[in-house]
Amino acid sequence: MRILTSDQAVLDHVAARREAIIGRTIDWANINSGSRNAAGLKAVLDVLEAAASALPARFERLPTQGSTTVADDGSVRTEAHADALKITARPEAPIQVVLTGHYDTVFPADSRFQTVTTRADGALNGPGVADMKGGISVLLAALEAFETHPDRHGVGWTVLLSPDEEIGSPASAPLLAELGARGHVGLTYEPALADGTLAGARKGSGNYHLIVTGRAAHAGRAFDEGRNAVAGAAIIAAALHGLNGQHEGVTVNVAKISGGGALNVVADNAVVRFNVRVPDKAAADWIDASVRAIAATPPFEGLTLDLHGGFTRAPKPMDAAQTALFEAVKEAGALLGQPIAWKPSGGVCEGNNLHAAGLPNIDTLGVRGGDIHSDQEFAWPDSFVERAQLSALILCKIASGEIDAARLKSLRMETL
């Protein structure tokens, strides 16, 4: 693998647009788009579509499916979600690349963390600069440059920008599954670590909500007539926590117990919310069965239990397809003077969804940064061009056949 003259022109195209790539990220990050901020999500979607409009592609706003949520009082509600943006070029081409990102952030509309600043060390500090409005800017810059390459006609590509990744992709999961099944290679733009390290194997993740219903009573006059849902929830939470250490690589995090009310009332409702992480399918089957066994048996008479949720993202192991793709990306990075390393991650992202659907993918091609999901979130400005050039070169080498996308897909299908 080497950088050809036509490849270098693509890389130069990226470098010439450095300020625009960074500048639009700042503009986008200054618009709040928390996962449940409908107005903010629409505003960001509008500017993203405008920014991508120069690409020779078809643009579609896709309605996403609703999802069910469990409120703190135990009621089950249907939640609507914003549209996804799908951008498609050359769907008839023999090789198809799927590029995904999300335009929601973890910061709600009333967050105090709303604007981008520049730290004394030069890093950008702002909501979504790394996770992942910076990644979306890198994605678009790579495509803008690749569209100048003479071999581009042999590669079709589809971009999906989703509104709900930070809450587990409940609405966009079917869209990701459809694209994963049809594509050959996936590129996803979660941030890399600050030193450029990529995520390799990823654990799977499940989110559960257990509704505990008891019987209300006066805590003084008729305590024995009540059935305390909060007390039951606490016993259940302890049992769930006790699953830790029983199966290698499995963790259970009891995140929240809500319910109850006045101190003189026996609580008649509670909700236990918890997350599980697993390294493989066998572990997923074990923990799901263990959770359901606990949820099937009230800790004392008079309580009823109602379990909601389950696995949202399957594990993403380093199978043969993933290993071969990482080696190809490492070789491309070396041509650019970018040492590429990877390590396992307990975190999850759209890369899990794509892999489960049969798509080998690299899911940390976004900017170098850190402290995501906090008001210390940062991204290094120099990484915007660096990472866009890496993606652009990957696309060039897929077009030339030096990265054999069809073979990677075949390897993945052998282990699906």
LOLOKE-521869 format. One line per field, with one value per residue (C-alpha): x, y, z. Coordinates in pm, 1 decimal. Example, Ala and Ser with C-alpha at 12.3 -4.5 7.8 and 13.67 -1.06 7.14 Angstrom:
u: c(1230.0;1367.0)
v: c(-450.0;-106.0)
w: c(780.0;714.0)
This chain:
u: c(0.0;137.6;7.6;-51.6;-67.2;-446.4;-453.7;-232.2;-469.5;-747.9;-531.7;-442.4;-811.0;-866.8;-568.4;-679.9;-1010.5;-871.4;-1032.8;-1371.5;-1368.2;-1294.7;-1511.2;-1829.9;-1778.7;-1772.5;-2087.9;-2268.7;-2152.0;-2288.5;-2639.6;-2769.0;-2889.0;-2946.6;-3115.2;-3455.6;-3427.5;-3653.6;-3605.3;-3228.2;-3207.0;-3404.8;-3182.4;-2867.7;-3016.8;-3094.3;-2736.1;-2588.4;-2801.0;-2698.6;-2330.4;-2350.6;-2556.3;-2255.6;-2203.5;-2330.2;-2582.6;-2946.4;-3069.2;-3354.5;-3491.4;-3608.1;-3871.4;-3752.8;-3962.3;-4095.8;-3972.6;-4120.8;-3989.4;-4063.2;-4129.1;-4020.1;-4377.9;-4378.8;-4599.4;-4498.2;-4501.3;-4428.3;-4154.1;-4110.3;-3766.8;-3622.7;-3553.9;-3236.5;-3053.8;-2959.3;-2723.0;-2665.9;-2429.2;-2396.0;-2613.7;-2559.2;-2178.4;-2028.3;-1874.8;-2081.7;-1940.0;-2159.3;-2060.1;-2250.8;-2262.5;-2501.9;-2597.3;-2741.4;-2537.0;-2574.7;-2627.1;-2994.1;-3143.6;-3100.2;-2736.9;-2492.5;-2245.8;-2360.9;-2072.4;-1728.3;-1416.8;-1046.7;-835.6;-495.0;-330.5;-517.4;-775.9;-1139.2;-1369.0;-1739.1;-2048.3;-2009.1;-1677.9;-1547.1;-1864.7;-1942.1;-2000.5;-1627.6;-1660.7;-1941.2;-1728.0;-1442.8;-1682.8;-1810.1;-1460.2;-1341.1;-1632.6;-1592.4;-1230.2;-1295.3;-1546.3;-1250.6;-1076.9;-1081.2;-1168.4;-1467.8;-1724.3;-1658.9;-1759.6;-2105.2;-2159.1;-2438.3;-2422.9;-2667.2;-2674.6;-2897.9;-3066.4;-3057.3;-2721.1;-2659.1;-2972.6;-2897.7;-3029.7;-3382.9;-3526.6;-3247.7;-3150.6;-3360.6;-3199.0;-2850.8;-2937.3;-3062.8;-2749.4;-2521.2;-2674.4;-2627.3;-2282.5;-1931.9;-1736.9;-1847.9;-1682.5;-1819.8;-1705.1;-1696.9;-1390.3;-1059.5;-868.0;-653.3;-346.9;-531.8;-588.6;-897.4;-1149.8;-1110.1;-1335.6;-1640.4;-1867.1;-2241.0;-2485.3;-2837.4;-3061.0;-3338.8;-3618.1;-3796.9;-4129.2;-4209.1;-4571.7;-4679.8;-4968.9;-4994.8;-5090.1;-5051.3;-4706.0;-4834.9;-5196.6;-5185.0;-4824.6;-4895.7;-5155.4;-4896.7;-4648.0;-4339.2;-4225.8;-3914.8;-3800.5;-3863.5;-3668.1;-3373.5;-3369.3;-3387.0;-3108.9;-2886.4;-2960.2;-2875.9;-2551.6;-2472.2;-2451.3;-2120.3;-1826.5;-2034.4;-1953.7;-1627.2;-1648.7;-2010.0;-2093.2;-2425.7;-2460.7;-2767.3;-2794.3;-3108.6;-3400.0;-3695.5;-4032.9;-4213.8;-4328.1;-4424.9;-4247.5;-4576.5;-4691.4;-4584.0;-4449.1;-4658.8;-4430.3;-4063.4;-3850.8;-3508.5;-3292.3;-2977.4;-2726.1;-2538.2;-2219.0;-2107.9;-1809.2;-1988.3;-2320.2;-2285.5;-2242.2;-2539.7;-2760.2;-2646.3;-2706.5;-3041.3;-3161.8;-3030.7;-3203.3;-3532.0;-3512.7;-3475.4;-3757.9;-3985.7;-3979.2;-4099.7;-3881.1;-4188.7;-4561.7;-4781.7;-4542.3;-4570.3;-4275.3;-4279.8;-3951.5;-3889.4;-3588.7;-3311.0;-3004.1;-2968.3;-2622.8;-2463.4;-2095.1;-1845.9;-1551.2;-1225.1;-1319.7;-1131.5;-1301.8;-1236.2;-873.4;-814.7;-981.5;-778.4;-457.0;-555.0;-634.8;-304.4;-122.0;-308.8;-228.5;140.6;144.4;21.9;266.4;-17.6;59.7;-266.3;-321.6;-636.6;-753.0;-1070.9;-1348.9;-1635.8;-1819.5;-2072.3;-2176.7;-2333.0;-2039.4;-2194.5;-2520.3;-2344.6;-2127.7;-2430.6;-2592.1;-2288.6;-2077.1;-1705.2;-1636.5;-1401.0;-1600.5;-1356.1;-1253.3;-1353.2;-1128.0;-877.2;-1020.8;-1141.4;-1350.1;-1662.2;-2001.6;-1869.5;-1824.3;-1454.0;-1508.7;-1229.2;-1088.9;-745.8;-773.7;-484.6;-670.6;-951.3;-740.2;-540.6;-846.3;-1026.0;-716.9;-712.5;-1074.9;-1020.2;-722.0;-920.0;-1186.7;-923.1;-773.6;-1116.9;-1173.5;-839.6;-902.1;-596.0;-842.5;-1054.2;-1400.7;-1568.9;-1328.7;-1384.7;-1759.6;-1714.8;-1501.8;-1767.4;-2045.2;-1848.2;-1878.1;-2223.3)
v: c(0.0;343.0;694.4;756.0;1097.4;1074.5;986.2;1280.8;1518.4;1390.2;1439.0;1791.1;1869.5;1786.1;1987.6;2296.6;2300.3;2281.2;2597.4;2515.7;2163.1;2294.7;2604.7;2426.0;2186.1;2481.3;2622.6;2290.0;2231.7;2572.7;2442.1;2219.5;1884.8;1670.6;1343.0;1466.7;1829.6;1812.5;2176.0;2157.9;1832.8;1982.4;2290.2;2080.1;1853.4;2160.6;2286.9;1942.1;1893.1;2234.8;2161.0;1832.3;1970.5;2006.0;1629.6;1457.6;1248.4;1191.2;1330.6;1178.5;1259.8;929.0;911.9;695.9;451.3;541.3;372.5;291.9;446.0;373.7;685.1;715.6;648.4;315.8;425.8;306.9;571.7;598.4;842.6;1000.4;1068.8;1306.0;1214.7;1051.7;1192.3;947.0;1054.7;811.9;813.5;546.7;275.1;64.3;46.5;-298.9;-194.3;-17.5;172.2;268.7;575.5;650.3;914.7;1068.9;1430.1;1403.0;1471.6;1379.0;1742.2;1839.2;2169.0;2319.4;2207.6;2475.2;2340.0;2508.0;2677.9;2602.6;2767.3;2720.4;2599.8;2745.7;2438.5;2493.3;2218.0;2290.6;2247.4;2219.0;1997.0;1749.6;1877.6;1521.7;1317.5;1361.5;1679.4;1685.1;1332.2;1431.7;1714.4;1468.6;1225.6;1492.0;1624.2;1276.1;1229.4;1576.8;1494.4;1138.5;1266.5;1420.2;1080.2;922.5;575.9;691.9;547.2;190.9;273.5;371.7;509.4;578.6;812.1;775.1;1049.4;942.3;1138.5;885.7;709.9;853.8;682.5;345.0;398.6;273.7;457.4;423.5;59.9;-79.5;167.9;66.8;-301.9;-251.3;-65.1;-311.5;-601.0;-433.5;-277.1;-420.2;-198.8;43.0;362.0;521.9;848.4;816.5;996.9;819.0;843.2;1152.2;968.7;832.7;480.9;312.2;88.8;-276.0;-538.5;-394.1;-544.6;-572.9;-370.5;-409.4;-161.6;-284.8;-116.7;-322.2;-184.1;-286.4;-241.1;-275.7;-152.1;191.7;229.2;473.9;413.7;459.3;345.7;57.5;-28.9;-403.6;-351.4;-199.7;-368.5;-152.0;-135.9;66.2;-193.3;-464.5;-266.8;-240.2;-617.3;-675.0;-422.8;-610.0;-937.0;-783.1;-639.5;-985.8;-1117.2;-934.1;-1171.4;-1478.8;-1488.0;-1369.8;-1028.6;-959.7;-646.6;-527.6;-162.5;-70.8;289.7;425.9;337.1;575.4;565.5;626.8;956.7;1096.5;958.0;852.7;643.8;287.3;315.5;141.2;198.1;185.7;141.2;-23.5;77.0;-112.7;-175.3;-493.8;-537.4;-866.6;-988.1;-1243.1;-1407.6;-1681.9;-1418.4;-1223.7;-1531.9;-1603.6;-1255.5;-1215.1;-1544.2;-1445.7;-1107.1;-1262.9;-1518.5;-1239.8;-1043.3;-1347.3;-1383.3;-1098.0;-1071.2;-1085.9;-1141.8;-864.8;-723.4;-755.5;-717.7;-605.0;-614.5;-392.1;-354.4;-589.0;-588.8;-288.1;-364.4;-704.4;-766.7;-675.6;-917.3;-898.4;-1167.7;-1240.7;-959.8;-701.7;-807.1;-785.6;-444.2;-307.9;-424.8;-247.1;74.0;44.3;22.1;326.6;518.0;435.3;593.6;914.8;898.0;807.2;505.5;315.0;107.9;-32.5;-179.4;-339.9;-117.1;-171.4;109.2;57.6;250.8;213.6;-6.1;-280.2;-253.8;-262.0;-559.3;-753.6;-697.5;-841.2;-533.5;-521.8;-170.2;72.1;283.4;537.8;732.5;1066.5;1332.0;1276.7;1398.5;1299.2;1361.4;1299.3;1309.6;1578.3;1954.0;1890.0;1732.9;1833.8;1776.8;1854.5;2088.5;1923.6;1594.0;1716.2;1715.0;1415.5;1199.7;1320.2;1230.6;883.3;821.8;969.2;742.3;439.6;525.0;565.5;226.1;62.2;213.0;78.2;-264.3;-246.1;-271.0;-564.6;-473.0;-775.8;-1011.2;-834.4;-877.4;-1243.7;-1298.0;-1136.8;-1349.2;-1665.8;-1586.1;-1428.1)
w: c(0.0;-93.1;-142.6;-512.4;-676.8;-690.3;-320.5;-233.0;-408.9;-183.9;125.5;14.1;-30.6;336.0;456.5;264.8;452.0;806.0;939.5;788.9;932.6;1280.6;1252.2;1160.7;1451.0;1689.0;1531.6;1565.5;1922.8;2022.3;1943.7;2221.0;2090.1;2394.5;2303.7;2426.1;2312.9;2006.5;1903.5;1940.3;1747.4;1460.1;1455.0;1436.1;1170.7;959.3;971.6;912.3;603.1;474.9;538.3;346.7;58.4;-173.3;-178.0;-495.9;-309.5;-227.1;106.2;306.9;649.5;787.8;1062.4;1348.0;1545.0;1885.2;2198.0;2535.8;2854.4;3217.5;3425.6;3787.1;3900.1;3714.1;3426.2;3078.9;2810.3;2440.1;2346.6;2003.0;1855.8;1598.1;1237.1;1113.7;811.3;538.0;260.4;-27.5;-324.1;-593.7;-436.7;-749.6;-704.4;-636.8;-304.2;-38.6;258.3;553.2;754.3;1073.6;1340.7;1588.8;1630.7;1981.2;2294.1;2660.3;2762.8;2816.0;2707.0;3054.7;3093.9;3207.0;2949.1;2629.3;2446.6;2307.1;2445.1;2379.9;2670.1;2751.5;2595.5;2267.2;2305.2;2225.6;2525.1;2449.8;2438.1;2153.8;2015.1;2043.7;2088.6;1814.3;1621.3;1557.9;1426.3;1189.6;1052.4;994.5;823.0;583.3;512.6;417.7;177.4;28.8;-52.0;-169.8;-422.8;-612.7;-651.3;-1000.7;-864.7;-661.0;-904.2;-789.3;-432.8;-314.9;29.7;273.5;572.1;859.7;1123.4;1411.1;1692.8;1977.3;2012.1;2356.5;2489.8;2330.3;1973.6;2052.7;1752.9;1496.7;1565.7;1275.3;1034.6;1150.9;1114.8;758.9;652.3;828.2;640.5;301.8;340.6;302.3;545.8;817.4;939.9;1257.4;1410.5;1786.8;1922.3;1947.4;2271.9;2320.8;2186.5;1881.7;2014.2;1868.8;2040.1;1943.9;2096.3;2265.9;2529.3;2475.1;2680.3;2815.2;2995.6;3225.4;3421.1;3685.2;3810.6;4168.6;4278.8;4640.5;4852.4;5011.8;5378.9;5665.0;5810.8;6166.9;6180.6;5933.0;5860.3;5848.5;5577.7;5342.0;5113.2;5075.1;4712.9;4794.0;5047.8;4790.6;4531.1;4769.1;4824.2;4448.9;4386.2;4631.7;4452.0;4116.6;4253.7;4387.8;4030.1;3989.3;3998.0;3914.9;3541.5;3387.7;3224.8;3328.9;3527.9;3667.1;3758.1;3963.4;3853.0;4016.4;4244.0;4231.6;4405.3;4729.4;4867.0;5205.9;5509.7;5672.4;5374.3;5297.0;4943.0;4680.7;4379.9;4288.6;3978.1;3974.3;3676.5;3590.6;3313.1;3229.5;3023.9;2868.9;2665.7;2447.4;2362.4;2623.7;2892.3;2755.1;2772.0;3129.1;3266.5;3090.5;3237.5;3582.1;3568.9;3461.9;3739.9;3998.8;3835.2;3845.0;4223.6;4449.5;4760.5;4985.8;4961.6;4822.3;4562.6;4185.6;3948.3;3583.8;3390.3;3087.0;2859.7;2761.4;2539.8;2313.2;2173.4;2114.8;2192.2;1920.4;1941.3;1748.1;1498.4;1176.6;983.2;1253.6;1285.9;910.5;890.3;1180.5;1015.1;692.8;882.2;1067.0;733.8;599.7;916.3;883.0;536.5;699.9;990.1;1224.9;1445.7;1490.9;1804.2;1959.7;2283.9;2422.1;2549.9;2789.5;2611.8;2335.2;2025.0;1681.5;1583.6;1798.4;1603.5;1267.1;1359.7;1483.5;1143.4;964.0;894.9;982.9;1104.1;1274.2;1519.1;1664.0;1354.6;1503.7;1650.0;1926.4;2254.9;2596.8;2908.8;2702.9;2879.6;3114.3;3106.4;3055.2;2711.0;2475.3;2126.3;1983.3;1679.8;1494.5;1496.8;1269.6;952.3;1073.2;1122.2;808.0;605.7;759.6;658.9;314.0;255.0;375.4;117.8;-154.0;-72.2;-69.6;-415.4;-542.4;-392.3;-169.0;118.6;-0.4;124.8;-32.9;144.6;477.3;439.4;353.4;663.7;879.6;732.0;814.7;1185.1;1189.7)
